[in-house]
Amino acid sequence: MTIKIYKPTKSSMQSGLGKTKKWLAEYIIETDKVKDTLMGWNSSLDTKEQIKMYFDTKEQAIEWSKKNNQQFIVIEPKERKIKAKNYASNFDMRRKEPWTH
């Protein structure tokens, strides 16, 4: 099995960056899910998909996967571009961004 190591992104329901500081290691599912015909739920016979390990650093996650003889893929996080501006910049006549409606 292969392990995916990454930093989770914030969900669309979050305004802060909580739960995005730690690195997450989880198994990549190689088997198909089975759909229950009565309830419509998806299920799997592989219980490793439920395992999620959190680490403080990427190196700790890599070390753990090497120690357990697991293949791994590291996905680097994308950097956020934050434009610092204040409320008055919305009304600035010389601003460089076009108005959007």
Residue pairs with C-beta under 8 A, 6 or more apart in sequence:
1 27
1 28
1 30
1 48
1 70
1 71
2 27
2 28
2 30
2 70
2 71
2 72
2 73
3 25
3 26
3 27
3 28
3 65
3 70
3 71
3 72
3 73
4 25
4 26
4 27
4 28
4 72
4 73
4 75
5 23
5 24
5 25
5 58
5 61
5 62
5 65
5 72
5 73
5 74
5 75
6 23
6 24
6 74
6 75
6 77
7 20
7 21
7 22
7 23
7 24
7 77
8 19
8 20
8 24
9 20
9 77
10 16
10 17
10 18
10 19
10 20
22 54
22 55
22 56
23 54
23 55
23 56
23 57
23 58
23 60
23 61
24 52
24 53
24 54
24 55
24 61
25 52
25 53
25 54
25 55
25 61
25 64
25 65
25 72
26 49
26 51
26 52
26 53
27 48
27 49
27 51
28 73
29 44
29 46
29 48
29 49
30 46
31 44
31 45
31 46
33 42
33 43
33 44
34 42
34 43
34 44
34 45
35 41
35 42
35 43
36 42
36 43
53 61
53 64
55 61
55 64
58 74
61 72
62 72
62 74
65 71
65 72
66 72
89 95
